[in-house]
C-alpha cells in the first residue's frame, strides 16, 4: 500500500530548486574507466539473456563503478 504524506518533508530528503540553482556539487562526473566498466557489465548481462529484473550486484560485475553506484544510491536514499 502506498503511504500518502500529510505533512511537508523537512529533512535532508526534501530537495528544493533553490538548493541547486547555483550549485553543481551534486553532479556526478564518471571517469572513462567507470563508464567502460558499466558498458561491459551491461553487455555481459544482455549476452546472458537473463531478464533485467533478475540482475543483481553479483551478476552485474563492475567492481570500480559498483562501489561508486552504491555511494550514489546511499546518498539518494538517505
C-alpha positions in Angstrom: 0.0 0.0 0.0 1.3 3.5 -0.8 1.7 5.9 2.0 0.3 9.4 1.5 2.3 12.1 3.2 0.2 14.5 5.1 3.0 16.8 6.4 5.7 18.6 4.4 9.0 16.9 4.1 11.6 18.9 6.0 14.6 16.6 6.5 17.6 16.2 4.1 15.5 14.3 1.6 13.5 17.5 0.8 15.0 18.9 -2.4 14.2 22.5 -3.4 15.1 24.3 -6.6 16.9 27.0 -4.7 19.2 24.3 -3.2 20.6 23.5 -6.7 20.3 26.8 -8.7 23.9 27.8 -8.4 25.4 24.6 -7.1 26.9 21.9 -9.2 28.4 19.9 -6.3 25.6 17.3 -6.7 26.5 16.4 -10.2 28.4 13.2 -10.5 31.2 13.0 -13.1 32.1 9.5 -14.0 35.6 8.5 -15.3 36.1 6.8 -18.7 37.2 3.7 -16.7 33.9 3.6 -14.7 31.8 4.2 -17.8 33.6 1.5 -19.8 33.1 -0.9 -16.9 29.4 -0.2 -16.7 29.2 -0.7 -20.5 31.0 -4.0 -20.2 28.7 -5.1 -17.4 25.6 -4.1 -19.4 26.8 -6.1 -22.4 27.5 -9.1 -20.2 24.0 -9.0 -18.7 22.5 -8.6 -22.2 24.5 -11.5 -23.5 23.5 -13.7 -20.6 19.8 -13.5 -21.7 18.9 -13.0 -18.1 15.8 -10.8 -17.6 16.8 -7.3 -16.3 14.8 -7.8 -13.1 16.9 -10.8 -12.2 20.2 -8.8 -12.4 21.8 -8.4 -9.0 25.0 -6.8 -7.7 26.6 -10.2 -8.0 25.7 -10.6 -11.7 26.4 -7.0 -12.7 30.2 -7.1 -12.5 31.5 -3.6 -12.1 33.9 -3.5 -9.1 35.2 0.0 -9.6 31.9 1.7 -10.7 29.9 -0.6 -8.4 31.3 1.0 -5.3 30.5 4.4 -6.7 27.0 3.4 -7.7 26.4 2.2 -4.1 27.6 5.5 -2.7 25.3 7.4 -5.1 22.3 5.1 -4.2 23.0 5.7 -0.5 23.0 9.5 -1.0 19.8 9.4 -2.9 18.0 7.1 -0.5 19.2 8.8 2.7 
